[in-house]
Amino acid sequence: MTAMFWRSPKACLIAGAGAAGIVLPLLPVANLYVLTVLILMLIFIIYASAWNLLTYSGQGSLGHAAFFGLGGYASSLIAIQSGLSPYITIFAGAAFSAFIGLLIGLTCVRLREWFLAMVTFGFAIIIQTVIVSMLSPVTGGWDGYAVPKLIASDIPYHLLWEYYSIFIIAILSLLAIHLILKSHIGLALAAIRENELEARAAGIDPVRFKLLAFTASAYIAGIAGALEIHHFGYITPEIFGVELSFWPVIYSITGGLGTLAGPVVGTIVVSLLWDGLNAAGLTYERYIIIGVLLILIIIYLPRGLVSLAERYGKTEGGGRNPR
């Protein structure tokens, strides 16, 4: 069984991605810019995976930047007031994000599909307005404020150490999602996604499990938001921007909705294409190119880029002797 697993394209993809993640920062080409791109890529892998977790229960969100930003604001304020290391406060900030997610979920998790998505979209706009206006004495309004960095810039190889620490957090986040999906919770979420009425008839409480998925997704999104602001060392209300709510959607659809590898593959491919086009001088044209790519994937690869590996595996398996 183990040997068969490691022969599969999916296993090779996972092993290759893990090995590349460890080796890439050590290559001669890994300058400060490359390391920064890799760090942001890891952060958005965590963020996109958090958003994708919702799709397992048939839910959607167009305002996940609210939880991304709340995690950042809560973590930074706790770090400033308490003097604790950001490596501690990011999880406290994520817990605050999950708490708000729980409150939102209690009021609107019964909504179906894109009705819930529109509620989260509105919430992201509301929370940004509150941060800018009512809480401006604390948050600095649109100007924002400086926050402690993950690792101080005067520490030798600080960016490299930061990369590997975020890499470990990303692996742990993906592992946590994997364990959730392989447990009875994951089975319940899948049943709800396929047919909520039949799931209810089988004794599964859709509200309870949807709320659990929503809260877990908000928590992991909060971790990603906290990591980003502690990486940059600054935070502004732009962290709640509409584009930050749509990036995880784009990454997940490109890679493959409802799959663990989908957000990872989608984030890597789109990020490399995005930065590559920008380096080539296609600043505005890249929006069109990414849009066209997304349309083509939706039409010809509705299950995302990860379905190519599955197709390859089936083709390869079909050519083998069944003995």
Stockholm file with secondary structure:
# STOCKHOLM 1.0

chainA/1-323         MTAMFWRSPKACLIAGAGAAGIVLPLLPVANLYVLTVLILMLIFIIYASAWNLLTYSGQGSLGHAAFFGLGGYASSLIAIQSGLSPYITIFAGAAFSAFIGLLIGLTCVRLREWFLAMVTFGFAIIIQTVIVSMLSPVTGGWDGYAVPKLIASDIPYHLLWEYYSIFIIAILSLLAIHLILKSHIGLALAAIRENELEARAAGIDPVRFKLLAFTASAYIAGIAGALEIHHFGYITPEIFGVELSFWPVIYSITGGLGTLAGPVVGTIVVSLLWDGLNAAGLTYERYIIIGVLLILIIIYLPRGLVSLAERYGKTEGGGRNPR
#=GR chainA/1-323 SS CHHHHHHSHHHHHHHHHHHHHHHGGGSTTCCHHHHHHHHHHHHHHHHHHHHHHHHTTTCCCSCTHHHHHHHHHHHHHHHHHHCCCHHHHHHHHHHHHHHHHHHHHHHHTTSCTHHHHHHHHHHHHHHHHHHHTTTHHHHCGGGCEECCCSSCTTSTTHHHHHHHHHHHHHHHHHHHHHHHHHSHHHHHHHHHHHCHHHHHHTTCCHHHHHHHHHHHHHHHHHHHHHHHHHHHTEECGGGGCHHHHHHHHHHHHHHCTTCSSHHHHHHHHHHHHHHHHHHTTCTTHHHHHHHHHHHHHHHHCTTCTHHHHHHHHHHHHHTSCCC
#=GC SS_cons         CHHHHHHSHHHHHHHHHHHHHHHGGGSTTCCHHHHHHHHHHHHHHHHHHHHHHHHTTTCCCSCTHHHHHHHHHHHHHHHHHHCCCHHHHHHHHHHHHHHHHHHHHHHHTTSCTHHHHHHHHHHHHHHHHHHHTTTHHHHCGGGCEECCCSSCTTSTTHHHHHHHHHHHHHHHHHHHHHHHHHSHHHHHHHHHHHCHHHHHHTTCCHHHHHHHHHHHHHHHHHHHHHHHHHHHTEECGGGGCHHHHHHHHHHHHHHCTTCSSHHHHHHHHHHHHHHHHHHTTCTTHHHHHHHHHHHHHHHHCTTCTHHHHHHHHHHHHHTSCCC
//
